[in-house]
Amino acid sequence: MQNRKAPKPVFLVDERARKEAMGQLMDLPADGSMKVVFSGAKDKSARQRGLQWLWYSDVVKSGVGGQNEESEDRLHLASKYRWALPVLVRDDDFFAALWLNYFEANQHDSKKLEWFVAHHVSTEDLNQAQMAEYLTTFQNHYALDLGVNLTDPDERGWRNLLDGPKTQTEEVPA
């Protein structure tokens, strides 16, 4: 049995991403054993994923942060733990029970917790509203709290992909 990796979508959000995709394409065998599919990212959730990976790239390029921000894949894993996991626990009773039982049994083993997040937490499982919340909290943390210059979604007509970020002058309701 051949060991195959799950396909990883590539969002052409900038010239670097285009070059990376071309490099991956050029590395594939031209023997009919591979299928390459090109599709538009017209629906809102696909555009949200595109913005998500664009922002991951912005954070990694900024040099802000530490070990969790040294690569887009590492940042994705850390972000799923920080922001997707709490949303799934809050909104899905079955997932909450699964996570809480696993966490209780493995809370002192960071490798097992990382494995769980890598294999059972997916931003693909977030609906559009949950993904908007995820992106907004990501933006608030990196842009507002840490000062990372994230690509402005308005430049791409993507403002409606977010909840609406907090501003530093907003007051928290009592």
Backbone as a ProteinNet text record, in pm:
[ID]
protein_1_A
[PRIMARY]
MQNRKAPKPVFLVDERARKEAMGQLMDLPADGSMKVVFSGAKDKSARQRGLQWLWYSDVVKSGVGGQNEESEDRLHLASKYRWALPVLVRDDDFFAALWLNYFEANQHDSKKLEWFVAHHVSTEDLNQAQMAEYLTTFQNHYALDLGVNLTDPDERGWRNLLDGPKTQTEEVPA
[TERTIARY]
84	0	88.2	57.4	136.9	97.6	196	170.1	152.6	30.1	2.1	-28.9	19.4	-13	-145.4	-221.3	-345.5	-310.9	-392.1	-361.1	-367.4	-275.3	-270.9	-303.6	-413.1	-445.8	-342.9	-318.2	-226.8	-308.5	-307.9	-379.4	-279.3	-304.7	-214.6	-243.5	-188.7	-216.6	-109.2	6.8	113.6	210.9	311.1	406.1	487.1	520	594.2	513.8	384.7	299.3	289.7	281.8	276.1	404.8	519.5	647.4	658.7	613.3	616.8	528.8	410.1	319.2	382	445	510.4	624	698.9	805.8	750.6	639.9	577.2	527.2	469.1	418.7	533.5	644.4	758.6	823.2	805.4	862.2	778.9	657.4	570.4	612.9	598.1	632.1	530.5	579.5	493	465.3	412.9	391.5	245.9	155.4	13.9	-26.1	65.7	34.8	-21.7	-20.6	-68.1	-180.6	-271.6	-381.2	-366.5	-366.8	-357.7	-489	-549.8	-678.3	-663.5	-707.7	-709.4	-854.5	-880.8	-1017.4	-1014.8	-1121.5	-1133.8	-1170.8	-1132.4	-1166	-1274.7	-1391.6	-1498.1	-1585.8	-1599.4	-1686.4	-1613.8	-1693	-1639.1	-1540.6	-1571.1	-1481.9	-1347.7	-1346.4	-1219.1	-1138	-1203	-1132	-1081.1	-1157.8	-1111.6	-984.4	-980.4	-859.5	-743.1	-770.7	-664.8	-608.2	-696.1	-652.2	-574.8	-621.9	-554.2	-408.6	-383.7	-247.7	-165.4	-228.9	-158.4	-109.2	-194.8	-154.8	-47.1	-55.2	52.2	185.1	186.4	307.1	354.3	260.4	295.3	363.6	310.3	366.2	505.4	521.1	651.5	754.8	719.9	813	848.2	756.9	779.7	890.9	913.9	1014.4	965.4	840.6	783.2	748.4	770.4	732.2	851.3	822	927.3	913.9	929.7	929.4	798.9	687.4	558.2	538.6	619.3	605.2	719.8	795.7	912.3	876.4	759.1	713.4	561.2	508.4	363.8	294.6	352	290.6	291.5	401.6	411.2	312.4	302.5	208.5	64.5	36.1	-97.6	-133.9	-41.6	-66.1	-90	-4.6	-18.8	-149.2	-186.2	-308.6	-432.1	-425.6	-538.3	-556.9	-445.2	-453.5	-510.2	-460.4	-501.2	-644.4	-687	-814.1	-917.9	-878.7	-979	-1029	-937.9	-975.9	-1082.5	-1064.3	-1168.3	-1304.2	-1303.7	-1429.9	-1498.4	-1422.1	-1481.5	-1531.3	-1455.7	-1499.3	-1628.1	-1636.3	-1754.3	-1878.3	-1859.6	-1974.2	-2012.1	-1931.5	-1957.7	-1943.7	-2055.6	-2054.5	-1976	-1989.4	-1915.6	-1765.4	-1724.9	-1582.6	-1531.9	-1612	-1571.9	-1544.6	-1632.9	-1613	-1487.6	-1467.5	-1348.8	-1221.7	-1216.6	-1097.7	-1074.5	-1178.1	-1160.4	-1112.8	-1164.5	-1117.2	-972.4	-939.1	-801.5	-706.5	-747.8	-664.3	-641.1	-746.4	-734.2	-633.6	-633.6	-543.5	-400.8	-384.5	-253.3	-202	-258.1	-225.6	-79.1	-5	136.3	229.2	171.6	251.3	224.6	308.5	285.8	288.5	366.5	372	237.6	172.4	42	-64.5	-56.7	-153	-133.8	-8.1	21.3	-30.5	-12.7	-62.3	-214.1	-284.8	-430.8	-472.3	-410.8	-446.3	-414.4	-299.6	-260.4	-357	-409.8	-491.7	-642.4	-685.1	-828.9	-886.5	-803.3	-851.1	-817.8	-920	-899.3	-979.5	-914.3	-988	-1088.4	-1070.1	-1167.6	-1301.2	-1299.2	-1422	-1498.9	-1437.7	-1505.6	-1603.5	-1722.9	-1815.3	-1769.9	-1839.6	-1794.9	-1791.7	-1891.1	-1892.9	-1778.6	-1754.8	-1645.3	-1510.6	-1496.8	-1372.1	-1351.2	-1459.6	-1449.1	-1400.4	-1451.4	-1406.9	-1259	-1219	-1079.9	-987.4	-1023.6	-940.7	-934.8	-1046.4	-1050	-962.6	-967.2	-882.7	-735.6	-707.2	-569.9	-521.4	-604.1	-569.4	-549.3	-638.4	-625.9	-494.5	-458.4	-335.4	-211.7	-202.9	-79.1	-70.5	-178.6	-171.5	-182	-284	-304.8	-213	-202.2	-122.4	28.5	70.8	213.9	266	177.3	219.9	265.6	225.7	261.8	177.3	241	171.7	108.6	-19	-90.9	-151.3	-154.8	-217.5	-360.3	-398.5	-532	-632.6	-732.1	-830.4	-909.7	-920.1	-991	-924.6	-791.7	-720.1	-765.3	-819.2	-864.5	-1016.3	-1085	-1230.6	-1279.2	-1199.8	-1229.5	-1270.7	-1307.2	-1342	-1453.3	-1547.5	-1659.8	-1621.3	-1495.1	-1450.9	-1423.6	-1428.1	-1394	-1515.4	-1501.4	-1604.2	-1601.6	-1489.3	-1467.6	-1372	-1246.4	-1145.9	-1171.8	-1127.1	-1136.6	-1039.8	-1069.9	-975.5	-922.9	-812.9	-751.5	-831.1	-925.2	-1004	-1139.9	-1176.6	-1305.7	-1308.4	-1424.3	-1439.9	-1507.5	-1467.6	-1530	-1658.9	-1772.6	-1898.6	-1894.9	-1958.1	-1958.2	-2061.8
-118.3	0	124.2	214.7	336	436.1	499.5	599.5	735.3	787.9	915.6	1022.1	1139.8	1254.1	1311.9	1365.9	1433	1556.1	1585.9	1704.1	1831.1	1918.9	2046.7	2157	2227.9	2334.8	2446.7	2506.2	2619.3	2739.1	2844	2966.7	3065.3	3109.4	3201.8	3343.3	3375.5	3504.3	3608.3	3563.6	3657.3	3587.1	3659.9	3605.3	3490.1	3496.5	3388.6	3259.1	3268.4	3149.3	3092.1	3179.2	3132.9	3056.9	3112.3	3046.6	2912.7	2907.7	2783.1	2677.8	2718.1	2625.1	2575.8	2664.3	2625.3	2526.3	2549.1	2456.6	2319	2315.4	2187.5	2118.3	2193.8	2138.2	2080.3	2152.3	2106.5	1981.1	1958.3	1840.2	1713.6	1728.5	1612.7	1535.7	1404.2	1325.9	1352.5	1355.9	1378	1243.7	1148.6	1013.4	968.1	1062.6	1028.2	975.7	973	918.4	1022.5	1148.1	1255.2	1332.1	1382.2	1466.2	1602.7	1707.6	1843.4	1912.9	1974.5	2040.4	2188.4	2273.3	2416.4	2456.5	2532.3	2576.5	2715.6	2786.5	2920.2	2915	3018.1	3030.1	3135.2	3103.7	3202.8	3206.3	3094.7	3098.3	3161.6	3208	3283.4	3200.3	3074.6	2994.9	2971.5	2955	2938.7	3067.2	3181.6	3308.8	3327.1	3280.6	3287.8	3205.8	3087	3004.6	3071.8	3136	3208	3319.6	3395	3503	3446.8	3336.1	3271.2	3240.6	3177.8	3140.2	3262	3362.8	3487.4	3551.6	3554.9	3611.2	3527.7	3395.7	3312.4	3354.4	3373.6	3416.2	3552.6	3645.6	3778.9	3768.2	3683.7	3669.3	3608	3502	3435.8	3532.6	3607.5	3704.2	3817.1	3849.2	3961.1	3933.4	3805.4	3771	3787.6	3828.3	3845.1	3708	3692.1	3567.8	3477.6	3352.4	3257	3131.1	3018.2	2888.4	2863.8	2907	2882.4	2966.3	3067.5	3155.1	3138.6	3029.9	3014.9	2957.1	2896.7	2847.8	2857.8	2860.2	2869.6	2746.1	2627.7	2506.1	2505.1	2549.4	2554.9	2658.8	2773.1	2877.1	2827.3	2751.8	2696.3	2604.9	2518.2	2427.1	2504.8	2603.1	2682.9	2763.4	2815.4	2894.5	2807.3	2685.4	2593.6	2567.5	2550.1	2525.5	2647.5	2766.2	2888.4	2930.1	2920.5	2983.2	2889.6	2786.8	2695.7	2597.2	2543.3	2446.3	2502	2622.4	2675.1	2693.8	2731.7	2748.2	2612.7	2511.4	2378.7	2321.8	2343	2295.9	2367.4	2495.5	2574.4	2533.9	2505.3	2489.5	2344.8	2247.8	2108	2021.5	1976.9	1900	1769.7	1699.7	1575.3	1601.5	1702.6	1736.1	1779.8	1857.4	1903.3	1784.1	1684.6	1566.4	1490.3	1476.9	1409	1479.2	1610.7	1687.5	1682.8	1704.8	1709.6	1575.3	1465.4	1332.4	1310.3	1348	1331.4	1420.3	1544.6	1638.5	1589.1	1542.1	1493.6	1378.9	1291.3	1176.6	1212.4	1322	1351.8	1493.1	1561.3	1702.2	1730	1631.3	1653.1	1607.2	1571.1	1524.5	1616.6	1717.2	1817.8	1757.2	1653.3	1588.1	1523.7	1462.2	1400.6	1507	1618	1726	1786.1	1802.9	1854.3	1757.3	1627.2	1527	1539.2	1552.6	1563.6	1684	1797.9	1918.9	1900.8	1843.5	1824.1	1731.3	1631	1529.5	1544.2	1623	1630.6	1772.5	1872.8	2010.6	2061.2	2098.6	2146.2	2273.7	2374.1	2496.2	2469	2359.5	2319.4	2283.6	2243.5	2206.1	2326.6	2443.9	2564	2612.5	2652.3	2711.9	2855.7	2924.5	3058.6	3155.5	3151.1	3241.5	3208.1	3080.1	3039.4	3077.8	3063.3	3100.4	3251.2	3328.1	3473.8	3509	3439.4	3460.7	3424.3	3311.3	3265.4	3369.3	3416.8	3516.4	3647.6	3687.1	3812.3	3804.4	3692.5	3680.8	3669.9	3604.5	3598.5	3739.8	3815.9	3953.9	4039.8	4027.1	4105.8	4075.2	3947.6	3910.2	3960.3	3928.5	3960	4105.8	4162.8	4300.9	4401.6	4387.2	4486.8	4466.6	4342.4	4317.9	4315.7	4255.9	4240.4	4333.5	4403.9	4502.4	4446.3	4324.1	4266.6	4334	4369.3	4431.1	4321.6	4289	4187.9	4251.7	4176.2	4223.4	4266.2	4383	4436.9	4364.8	4296.7	4226	4319.5	4447.1	4543.2	4556.9	4541.2	4552.2	4447	4337.2	4228.3	4217.2	4313.9	4308.1	4200.1	4170.3	4060.3	4105.5	4230	4278.3	4193.9	4148.1	4072.2	3932.7	3897	3766.6	3764.9	3882.4	3894.6	3934.6	3922.4	3968.5	4118.9	4179.4	4320.5	4327.3	4361	4358.1	4464.2	4434.8	4533.6	4647.2	4760.2	4870.2	4903.6	4972	4998.8	5099.8	5170.5	5270.2	5217.8	5095.7	5041	5011.3	5034.7	5000.8	4866.1	4789.7	4660.5	4686.6	4630.1	4652.4	4598	4669.3	4627.3	4522
0	0	0	-86.3	-99.3	9.1	72	175.2	107.3	108.8	43.7	146.6	120.5	204.8	157.4	249.6	212	129.6	28.3	-53	31.2	6.1	78	-21.5	0.3	-94.2	-87.5	-200.1	-209.5	-252.9	-174.7	-207.6	-266.2	-385.7	-454.3	-406.3	-289.7	-227.1	-254.5	-300.5	-334.4	-428.6	-475.3	-572	-513.7	-384.5	-320.1	-323	-293.6	-294.8	-436	-535.9	-674.7	-710	-671.8	-702	-629.3	-505.6	-429.8	-497	-541.4	-609.3	-740	-813.5	-938.9	-910.8	-804.1	-767.7	-734.1	-658.3	-624.8	-750.3	-841.8	-966.4	-1049.9	-1055.8	-1135.5	-1076.3	-945.1	-880.3	-902.5	-953.7	-974.4	-1099.4	-1096.3	-1215.3	-1327	-1450.3	-1566.5	-1632.4	-1552.3	-1603.5	-1591.4	-1563.8	-1552.1	-1415.9	-1320.9	-1188.1	-1092.1	-1131	-1043.1	-1110.4	-1027.7	-1075.3	-1007.8	-1084.8	-1032.8	-1065.7	-965.6	-984.7	-952.6	-1041.9	-1019.1	-996.7	-891.9	-867.3	-806.8	-826.8	-770.4	-623.9	-553.1	-411	-398.5	-451	-458.5	-334.9	-265.9	-149.2	-31	61.6	175.8	257	283.9	368.4	299.7	168.6	97.1	104.2	93	105	248.2	346.6	485.2	503	444.2	454	382.9	270	200.3	285.5	351	439.8	558	611.8	724.2	687.9	574.6	536.9	496.1	441	410.1	539.3	641	770	837.7	825.5	880.4	818.6	688.1	617.9	668.6	689.6	741.3	877.3	965.3	1100.4	1094	1016.1	1005.9	950.3	846	786.1	882.4	975.7	1067.4	1167.5	1197.6	1297.3	1440	1458.1	1591.2	1647.5	1774.8	1839.5	1862.4	1883.6	1914.8	1832.6	1897	1831.3	1755.3	1809.8	1744.8	1619.5	1600.5	1484.8	1384.3	1393.8	1305.7	1168.3	1154.5	1024.5	1019.4	898.9	883.4	941.6	921.8	975.2	1127.6	1186.8	1333.1	1388.5	1320.9	1361.7	1349.3	1243.9	1225.9	1342.9	1382.1	1494.3	1623.6	1651.5	1774	1772.2	1657	1645.2	1662.1	1611.3	1631.5	1781.5	1852.8	1997.1	2070	2033.1	2102.6	2073.6	1946.4	1908.5	1849.2	1774.5	1718.8	1823.7	1903.4	2006.7	2101.7	2158.3	2247.8	2178.4	2051.1	1978	1961.6	1924.2	1907.1	2039.4	2146.8	2278.7	2320.9	2294.1	2330.4	2250.2	2121.4	2032.3	2001	2039.9	2003.9	2128.5	2183.5	2307.9	2295.4	2182.7	2164.6	2161.6	2084.9	2078	2215.1	2287.5	2421.1	2512.7	2510.6	2594.7	2552.3	2422	2370.5	2416.3	2398.1	2436.4	2587.1	2664.5	2809.9	2864.3	2811.6	2854.7	2814.4	2692.3	2645	2724.9	2746.4	2821.5	2963.8	3028.1	3165.8	3175.5	3076.3	3077.6	3035.4	2962.4	2902.3	2929.6	3027.8	3048.2	3078.4	3121.3	3153.9	3041.2	2928.1	2814	2695.2	2679.9	2575.3	2434.8	2413.9	2281.7	2246.8	2345.4	2320.3	2296.4	2369.3	2347.1	2208	2168.3	2034.7	1928.5	1951.5	1857.5	1842.5	1953.9	1949	1864.8	1890.4	1815.5	1667.4	1637.4	1498	1423.8	1492.7	1426.4	1446	1542.9	1571.2	1570.3	1556.7	1549	1409.2	1337	1201	1179.1	1124.4	1092.5	980.6	907.1	804.8	869.6	996.7	1066.9	1121.2	1116.6	1164.9	1058.3	1102.3	1005.7	978.5	891.2	851.9	970	1056.5	1172	1268.1	1291.6	1379.6	1319.3	1188.6	1122.3	1128.4	1117.5	1131.9	1272.1	1372.1	1510.3	1524.3	1467.8	1471.8	1409.2	1289.3	1220.5	1298.3	1354.8	1430.2	1554.6	1627.3	1747.1	1707.7	1595.2	1543.7	1512.1	1441.1	1405.1	1529.4	1625.9	1748.5	1819.8	1827.2	1896.9	1823.1	1695.6	1623.6	1578.9	1529.1	1479.4	1593.8	1678.5	1783.3	1903.5	1950.3	2070.6	2043.4	1930.5	1903.5	1794.6	1726.7	1627.7	1493.9	1460.7	1331.1	1222.5	1114.2	1001.6	916.9	945.7	869.2	745.1	637.1	514.5	544.8	497.4	521.2	432.4	492.9	410.5	318.8	355.6	270.4	133.7	128.5	1.6	-98.2	-48.7	-134.7	-136.5	-73.3	-65.7	29.2	131.4	222.4	361.8	383.6	517.8	579.2	498.3	552.2	600.2	594.4	641.2	790.9	853.9	995.6	1076.9	1209.2	1302	1316	1286.5	1315.2	1431.4	1405.4	1512.1	1617.3	1739.5	1845.8	1814.3	1864.4	1850.5	1987.8	1992.3	2121.2	2201.8	2138.6	2211.6	2253.9	2209.2	2248.5	2397.5	2456.3	2597.4	2608.3	2708.4	2732.9	2810.3	2763.6	2833.9	2976.2	3065.2	3206.4	3232
[MASK]
++++++++++++++++++++++++++++++++++++++++++++++++++++++++++++++++++++++++++++++++++++++++++++++++++++++++++++++++++++++++++++++++++++++++++++++++++++++++++++++++++++++++++++++

